[in-house]
């Protein structure tokens, strides 16, 4: 089974240039979490699935309370949060930085980890 958290829009200090460190910038995070959902289907119990609200709250806190040079670091820290849950078999985190380059909508990185 796959859980997707799409277009989580957050603001944080991110960048290597001094002007980027002065004001928070927009980032967009997309998450894909793979797990065995067989038991959750049978029991209809939150204890048998992935609590995506809890994961999302942890990612929000981590991003909004930190400063970063690179979006790669944001993706790496978010994947650590997701992989704390032992039910997760595989996860991917995509972090977009809208407006990072002229003539583009966004620049992004994706981090994937498998248990």
N, C-alpha and C positions, 0 to 999 in steps of 0.2 A: 504494500500500500504506500502511497505517496501523499504527503502533506505539503502544500505550497503556501507560502506566505508571500504575497505579491505587493510590490511597490510600497514598501514601508519607507515613508518619507521622513527623514530626520535632518537635524542641523548640528554641525560640529565644526571645530577648528580642524582643518585638514589642508596640508600643503607644505611645500618646502620654501616658498618665498615669504619674505617678511609681510607683505601685504595680505597674504593668505592667512597669516597667523593673527591678524587684527580683528577679523570678523568671522562669525560662524558662516559656513557654506552649506548648501543643500547637498545631501547624498540620498540615494535610493537603494534600498536593500531588498533583494529577492532571495528567498530560501526554498530549498527543496529537501525534504526529509523522507527517507525510505525506511520502512520498518515492517515487521510482520503484524498485520492488523487482524489476523484470524480470530484471536481471542476477543478483541474489542467488538467484532461483528457479532459474535455469539452472546457476549454478556451485556453489551450496550452500557458499559461501565467506563468512566473516565480513567480509572486506575489501570485499565488494560490497553490504553492508547498513549499517544504522546500529547502532553499538555502544551499545545502550541501557544496559548496565551501566556503561560509562565515563561517560555523560551523568549517570546517576543518582548516581554517586559524586561528581561535580563539584557537583551541586545540593546534595547532603547536606553537603559541606564548606562551600560558600558559606553555607548557611542556619545551620548549627551554629556556625560561627566568626564570625558577624556579629551585629549588633544592628540592629533596624529600628523605625521609627515606624509604618510602614504596610505592610499586606499587599500593596498595589499595588507597592511597591518589591521585595518578594520575587518577585512574578510577573515583573516587568521584568528582574530580574537572572537569573532562571531561563531566560527566553526568550533572553537574550543567550548563555547557555551552549549552549543547544540549537542556535541559529542559527550558531554557530561551525562546525558541521559542514556542509560545502558540499553534501552530498547532501540535506539537509532542504529541502523545497519550501515547507512550511507547518507551523507549530507553534502549539499552544495550551497555555497553562499556567493551571490553576485552583488558587488558593490559598484554602483554607478556614481560618477561625479559629473552632473550636468554642467555644461558650459566650460569644461576644463580646457577644451581646445576650440579655437575659432573654426567655424564652418562645420562643426559637429554638434549633435544633440548631447552627446555624453561620451565619457571614457569609462570603461569598466574593467574589473578583474573578477575572476571566478576562482574560488578555492573549493576543492572537493576532497572529502576524506571518507574512507571506507574502513569499517571495523573488521 
